[in-house]
Amino acid sequence: MIRNAYLKKAEKRLHRLNEEIDSLSKRAVSAEVEARAQFVNRIESLRSKADAARQRIEAIRTAGAASWGQLKNDFENAIEDLRKGVEKAIQRFRKTGSDNR
C-alpha cells in the first residue's frame, strides 16, 4: 500500500512538470528566432529527463519489496533534477522578455 501511494504521488509530480514543459514549448514559439532554437534544445533536454523519471517510476512499480526503496531515491534525484531544469528554463524564458503569462 505504501508503494502504491508513493507511485500515485510520484506520477502526479511528474505530470505537473510535464505540463510545465508543454507550456514552455507553446510559449517558445513566440520567442525571438535566436532564442527559439535555444529553448527548443532546452525543452528536448527536459523531455529526456522526464522520460528518465518515468522509467524510474516503472522500475519502482516492478521492483521487489526489498529493492524499491533504493529506486525511490533514484526517482527523487531524477525528479529534483527535472524540477530544477524546468525552473531554470522558465526563468531564462522570462529574461528574454518573450513570456506571455
C-alpha positions as CSV (number, residue, x, y, z in Angstrom):
1,M,0.0,0.0,0.0
2,I,2.8,2.4,0.8
3,R,4.4,1.8,-2.5
4,N,1.2,2.4,-4.4
5,A,0.5,5.7,-2.6
6,Y,4.1,6.8,-3.3
7,L,3.7,5.9,-7.0
8,K,0.5,7.9,-7.2
9,K,2.2,11.0,-5.8
10,A,5.3,10.5,-8.0
11,E,3.1,10.3,-11.1
12,K,1.3,13.5,-10.1
13,R,4.6,15.3,-9.6
14,L,5.9,14.1,-13.0
15,H,2.6,15.0,-14.7
16,R,2.8,18.6,-13.3
17,L,6.3,19.0,-14.6
18,N,5.3,17.6,-18.0
19,E,2.5,20.2,-18.1
20,E,5.1,22.9,-17.4
21,I,7.3,21.6,-20.2
22,D,4.3,21.6,-22.6
23,S,3.6,25.2,-21.6
24,L,7.2,26.2,-22.2
25,S,7.1,24.5,-25.6
26,K,4.0,26.5,-26.6
27,R,5.5,29.7,-25.3
28,A,8.8,29.1,-27.1
29,V,7.0,29.7,-30.4
30,S,6.7,33.3,-29.6
31,A,10.4,33.7,-28.7
32,E,12.8,35.6,-30.9
33,V,14.4,33.4,-33.7
34,E,17.7,33.2,-31.9
35,A,16.2,32.3,-28.6
36,R,13.7,29.9,-30.0
37,A,16.5,27.4,-31.0
38,Q,17.9,27.5,-27.6
39,F,14.5,26.9,-26.0
40,V,13.8,24.0,-28.3
41,N,17.1,22.4,-27.2
42,R,16.4,23.0,-23.6
43,I,12.8,21.6,-23.9
44,E,14.2,18.5,-25.6
45,S,16.6,18.0,-22.7
46,L,13.7,18.4,-20.2
47,R,11.6,15.9,-22.1
48,S,14.6,13.5,-22.0
49,K,14.8,14.0,-18.2
50,A,11.1,13.5,-17.9
51,D,11.4,10.2,-19.8
52,A,14.1,9.1,-17.4
53,A,11.9,9.9,-14.4
54,R,9.1,7.9,-16.0
55,Q,11.4,4.9,-16.4
56,R,12.3,5.1,-12.7
57,I,8.6,5.1,-11.8
58,E,8.1,2.0,-13.9
59,A,11.2,0.4,-12.2
60,I,9.6,1.1,-8.8
61,R,6.3,-0.4,-9.9
62,T,8.0,-3.7,-10.9
63,A,10.7,-3.9,-8.2
64,G,10.6,-6.4,-5.4
65,A,9.6,-5.3,-1.9
66,A,13.3,-5.1,-0.7
67,S,14.6,-3.0,-3.6
68,W,12.0,-0.4,-4.3
69,G,13.4,1.9,-1.6
70,Q,16.7,2.5,-3.5
71,L,14.7,3.0,-6.7
72,K,12.6,5.6,-4.9
73,N,15.8,7.5,-4.1
74,D,16.8,7.3,-7.7
75,F,13.5,8.7,-8.7
76,E,13.7,11.5,-6.2
77,N,17.1,12.6,-7.6
78,A,15.7,12.4,-11.2
79,I,12.6,14.4,-10.4
80,E,14.5,17.0,-8.5
81,D,16.9,17.4,-11.4
82,L,13.9,17.8,-13.8
83,R,12.2,20.3,-11.4
84,K,15.4,22.5,-11.3
85,G,15.7,22.3,-15.1
86,V,12.1,23.4,-15.6
87,E,12.6,26.3,-13.2
88,K,15.8,27.4,-15.0
89,A,14.0,27.3,-18.3
90,I,11.1,29.3,-17.0
91,Q,13.5,31.9,-15.5
92,R,15.5,32.1,-18.8
93,F,12.4,32.4,-20.8
94,R,11.2,35.4,-18.7
95,K,14.6,37.1,-19.0
96,T,14.3,37.1,-22.8
97,G,11.1,39.2,-22.5
98,S,9.1,36.7,-24.5
99,D,7.0,35.5,-21.7
100,N,3.3,36.0,-22.4
101,R,2.0,34.9,-19.0
